Amino acid sequence: TIAVLKDEENKLLIERTNLEN
């Protein structure tokens, strides 16, 4: 579903942000 895709997308963004910090 769209909600699941958005959740996965958010996880990827959070992980990338954490790596940059």
Rosetta constraint file for C-alpha pairs under 8 A:
AtomPair CA 1 CA 5 HARMONIC 6.46 0.50
AtomPair CA 2 CA 6 HARMONIC 6.17 0.50
AtomPair CA 3 CA 7 HARMONIC 6.19 0.50
AtomPair CA 4 CA 8 HARMONIC 6.26 0.50
AtomPair CA 5 CA 9 HARMONIC 6.10 0.50
AtomPair CA 6 CA 10 HARMONIC 6.08 0.50
AtomPair CA 7 CA 11 HARMONIC 6.27 0.50
AtomPair CA 8 CA 12 HARMONIC 6.36 0.50
AtomPair CA 9 CA 13 HARMONIC 6.31 0.50
AtomPair CA 10 CA 14 HARMONIC 6.09 0.50
AtomPair CA 11 CA 15 HARMONIC 6.11 0.50
AtomPair CA 12 CA 16 HARMONIC 6.16 0.50
AtomPair CA 13 CA 17 HARMONIC 6.12 0.50
AtomPair CA 14 CA 18 HARMONIC 6.13 0.50
AtomPair CA 15 CA 19 HARMONIC 6.29 0.50
AtomPair CA 16 CA 20 HARMONIC 6.38 0.50
AtomPair CA 17 CA 21 HARMONIC 6.43 0.50
